[in-house]
Amino acid sequence: MKPYLYYQGLKKIVRESRGDETVHVGIRPYGFHAGNTMALIVYPYLFCKYLEDAGKEPRLKFIVSLNNWEQDALDGPDYRKYPFNIYPKTTSLQFAPDEAGCCKSVAAHWEPIIKKRVLFLQKRFPNISVKFIENSDLIDYPFCKELLIETIKHPEKQADIYRKYSRMQVLSSPIKYAGAICYTCRSAHGETEVVERSKIIWKCDDCKAFKKGSFKEFNYWWYHKPMLIARIKIFKVDITLSGGDHFNEGDFKIREIFIRKYAPGMREPKMMFTPTVIALDGIKMSKSRNNAAFTDAERLIEIMDGYKGKEFAITRGLIRSELDEKDYSNIL
């Protein structure tokens, strides 16, 4: 199977679609910048619009992952040069403090904002469905537990895949793609050990807490690449929708290898990638690069309707200063 890239990939997937597939898209619940808008609003909107143009009723089922198990921020030797030698700066987004001070965590602050934005799709396309999933809720699914434990026990096996199938250099250390969150201080700094098949031993580097308990007694952080495989299997995803930066990191092949290794026999989803959004500083827009900006979704939809490039540079005319004040109800 080949990836479905950008506008031509979108048009191709529309031709092949019945109109009722399950589509997965994920977001870190920490802001909603222009790159997020591209994957969560613009391309889903155009997917539905092009289905209508082709005489097919849009009845897509969107699974929107709120990745609250992801790192609060990236840390490591050099997270840009060595993106596969990273770990949380402090904790997971599930427990990262809300900078605005109005919610219990940054994820709790942004989740309702994200939901409000995405749900406006249903006003324009009433027969689609949108289901939001907090990744921390996946802990009750057996396959999620199995893959998370495997990620904790053998991160070097996943590092070998990144080393072979990405274009990035991978250091031999540190290699860690999941771990427990301290039950006392909520830090991710420490050692997580799996014993007796699924018992967890946690030793905190910060508060020195020590605990041995069952798998469900702990909260976790988990790198998004292996975590995606759990979501694909659990929700029987037909199509994944991701930003073009994921394709550039080698995610198409990495996902294929992960599926064959950890979920053999599972049907591989079609993988669609949106154009990469370039910020005003000329670099890929990213929260971790501190160059993220809110955008005018209405204008972005107009521009991307027929846009054939693999990158799209945001201009000042597209930027909005406050996403929360923008009402998309008239256009979506």
MOQUI-V953932 format. One record per pair of residues at least 24 apart in sequence whose C-alpha atoms are under 6 Angstrom apart, sorted by the first residue. I is the first residue (numbers start at 1). J is the second residue. Records with the same first field share a line. If there is no record, write none. Layout:
I = J  J
This chain:
3 = 271
4 = 271  272
5 = 272  273
6 = 273  274  275
7 = 308
19 = 58  59  60
20 = 59  60
21 = 60  238
22 = 61  62  237  238
23 = 62  239  240
24 = 62  63  240
25 = 64  241
26 = 64  65
27 = 66  67
28 = 66  67
29 = 66  107  110  111
30 = 110
33 = 292  293  294
34 = 294  295
35 = 277
42 = 301
59 = 127  128
60 = 128
61 = 128  129
62 = 129  130
63 = 131
64 = 132
65 = 132  133
66 = 133  134
67 = 135
68 = 93  94
69 = 221  222
70 = 221  222  223
82 = 170
85 = 174  175
90 = 187  188
91 = 187  188
92 = 221
120 = 332
121 = 332
124 = 332
144 = 230
152 = 178
166 = 249  250
177 = 222  223
178 = 221  222
179 = 220  221
180 = 219  220
181 = 219  220
238 = 269
239 = 269  270  271
240 = 271  272
241 = 272  273
242 = 273
243 = 273  274  276
244 = 273  274  275  276
245 = 276
275 = 310  311
276 = 311
277 = 311  312  313
278 = 312  313
279 = 314
294 = 319  320  323
295 = 319  320
